[in-house]
Amino acid sequence: MGSTVIHSAELVDGVRTPDSWIRFENGRVAARGTGGSWRDQACATDEVVDAGGRILTPGFIDLHGHGAGTRAFDEAADDPSAIAEALAVHRAHGTTRAVLSLVTAPVDALAERLRAIRVAAADEPMILGAHLEGPFLDHDFRGAHDPALLRSADAAAIDALLEAGDGMLRQVTIAPEHEGAGEAIDALVAAGVRAAVGHTSADFDTALRAFDRGASILTHAFNGMRGIHHRAPGPVTAAMRSPHVTLEVINDGVHVHPDVVALAFHGAPGRVAMITDAMAAAGAPDGAYLLGSLAVEVIDGVARLTESGTIAGSTLTLDAALRQAVGACGLPLETAVSALTRVPAAVLGLGAELGRLDPGYAADAVLLDADLAVARSWIAGA
Ligand SMILES: [Zn+2]
């Protein structure tokens, strides 16, 4: 693999370091520094990129997304090209690694899709694994999940999904107030899978018990759950109170008000991960779509269930989430970048490999123009 030197960049990686350079070799960060010292390190065969003062960040990591470019990851078992086409859209917007989310479906169908994602991941470094958003969700907070397919968790279902995932299952969203949920959280955590609280009617105490039991993610905070009331603090406050829990946020200006997004960042510093929760309509025209088995209408980029008008998945990309964070939400750039890089890497247990641009880390990076549009990206140096 060729080596690359990127110089004269403002490196944003926890802190901002102007006039930085970085050298990639064999898919990893080999060295970094400031000023003109890159010339001492560069070989004649290196590709040299003059960033011209633009911003360079670690590659963006999406913990939760369902597709893009008219394709959904739920199609994986029928047509594996869906994965590559959807990921290509997100890559153009700065995502370098992604966990592929599947909506509620029968356990057999989910197992088949997990196997398809496993096969795809063998050739596609962008794929970090799979996320099951359902079927173990609450009826009243189901969002865009088919009510007929919701069910409680039991050992047989969890075992079948763990076996089909075979190490590629990263995350399972569960409503903790339901029968069997506690045992399911135990089994997932024991297998190294992140248990997430979401699409839930749980109050503060119930959510707190799930986190104490080992759940470590709050699925799209504020959406698909009770909000924060001063006498009924709810699952978001329980997640803020639990130092090992990461809060996902869909920061598209539609799902959560920008000031409430800012509140989440202040309430859980270093523990908010911005996700896309993108559906097939991301990077694709408005119109009629399917989310799992449910009809969705997308108007002006906002996806709603055709039947009920309930807000469904987003059409967000991570670069747009970044712009929203520093724009409407008023967050510092380095905080917003961390919510796309080191925070999601850490929650997956990949904090020593991904999410930073220190020597030894994967050579995943995004070069951004002054308006935070993606100019170029690298995955494992390529
Ligand atoms: Zn989702």
Residues whose N, C-alpha, C, O or C-beta is under 5 A from the ligand:
A	BS01	ZN	E133 D277
